[in-house]
Amino acid sequence: MNYNLIDKDDKRYIEYISNEKLISKETDAMDLIAACFENNTNLLIIHYETLSEDFFNLRTGLAGAILQKLVNYKIKVAIIIANEENLNDRFREMIIEANKRDDYRTFRNITDAENWILA
């Protein structure tokens, strides 16, 4: 699993960056959780490019299963999606609801994601 460990503002977070291994199944959530625990953090940033197409297809249930698992382990997640216009309507609806939560949200850029996750 490729990720960066970022130390900023006296906090630490994992930035998942792998273009080789997309997040494509529910068990990938456990790999993300393990990376967080191994590095003594509960903060995670995931980029759009690291997510499989199934993640954005709500019929697969993948997004819900992964996000719920991360929430259960109290991992705070920021997902960076620079161009939300390319997403299907159902996923955009989910984003609107998600952005009301305090455990995971989507952002258009790394700066906004970092500001939220480190707050």
C-alpha positions in Angstrom: 0.0 0.0 0.0 1.5 3.3 -1.1 0.8 6.3 1.1 2.5 9.4 2.5 2.6 10.0 6.2 2.2 13.8 6.7 3.1 15.6 9.9 1.5 19.1 10.0 0.4 21.4 12.8 1.3 18.9 15.5 -1.0 16.3 13.9 -0.3 13.4 11.6 -2.4 12.0 8.7 -2.2 9.4 6.0 -2.5 10.5 2.4 -3.3 7.5 0.2 -1.6 8.0 -3.1 -1.4 4.7 -4.9 -2.2 4.7 -8.6 -1.2 1.0 -8.8 -3.7 -0.4 -6.3 -7.1 1.2 -6.5 -9.5 1.0 -3.6 -11.8 -1.6 -5.1 -13.1 -3.9 -2.4 -14.3 -3.7 1.1 -11.2 -5.3 2.5 -9.1 -2.4 1.2 -10.7 -0.4 4.1 -8.9 -2.7 6.5 -5.6 -1.9 4.9 -6.3 1.8 5.3 -7.3 1.3 8.9 -4.1 -0.7 9.5 -2.0 2.0 8.0 -3.6 4.6 10.2 -3.2 2.5 13.4 0.5 1.6 12.5 1.2 5.3 12.2 -0.7 6.4 15.3 -3.3 8.5 13.5 -7.0 8.5 12.8 -6.8 11.0 10.0 -6.9 10.0 6.3 -7.0 11.8 2.9 -7.9 9.8 -0.2 -7.7 11.1 -3.7 -10.3 10.5 -6.4 -7.7 8.8 -8.6 -7.2 6.0 -6.1 -10.8 5.0 -6.0 -12.2 2.4 -8.4 -15.2 3.0 -10.6 -17.2 0.7 -8.4 -16.7 3.1 -5.5 -18.7 5.7 -7.4 -21.5 3.3 -8.4 -23.7 3.2 -5.4 -25.4 0.1 -6.6 -22.3 -1.9 -5.7 -22.4 -0.8 -2.1 -18.7 -0.3 -2.0 -18.6 3.3 -1.0 -21.0 2.7 1.8 -19.2 -0.4 3.1 -15.8 1.3 3.0 -16.9 4.5 4.6 -18.9 2.7 7.3 -15.9 0.6 8.2 -13.7 3.7 8.5 -16.4 5.4 10.6 -16.6 2.3 12.9 -12.9 2.5 13.5 -13.2 6.3 14.1 -11.1 7.2 11.1 -11.8 10.8 9.9 -11.7 10.8 6.1 -11.4 13.6 3.5 -11.9 12.6 -0.1 -10.5 14.9 -2.7 -12.7 15.1 -5.8 -11.6 18.0 -8.0 -14.3 17.7 -10.6 -17.6 16.5 -9.0 -19.4 17.4 -12.3 -18.2 14.1 -13.8 -19.9 12.0 -11.1 -23.3 10.5 -11.4 -26.3 12.2 -9.8 -26.8 9.6 -7.1 -23.2 9.9 -5.9 -23.4 13.7 -5.9 -26.5 13.4 -3.7 -24.4 11.2 -1.3 -21.7 13.8 -1.3 -24.2 16.5 -0.3 -25.3 14.4 2.7 -21.7 13.3 3.6 -20.6 16.9 3.7 -22.9 17.5 6.6 -21.0 14.9 8.7 -18.0 15.2 10.9 -16.4 11.8 10.1 -16.0 12.0 6.3 -16.4 14.8 3.7 -15.4 15.6 0.1 -13.3 18.5 -1.0 -12.1 19.9 -4.3 -8.5 20.4 -3.3 -5.8 19.3 -0.8 -5.8 22.7 1.1 -9.4 22.5 2.0 -9.2 18.8 2.9 -6.2 19.5 5.2 -7.8 22.4 6.8 -10.9 20.3 7.7 -9.0 17.2 8.7 -6.5 19.0 10.9 -9.1 21.3 12.6 
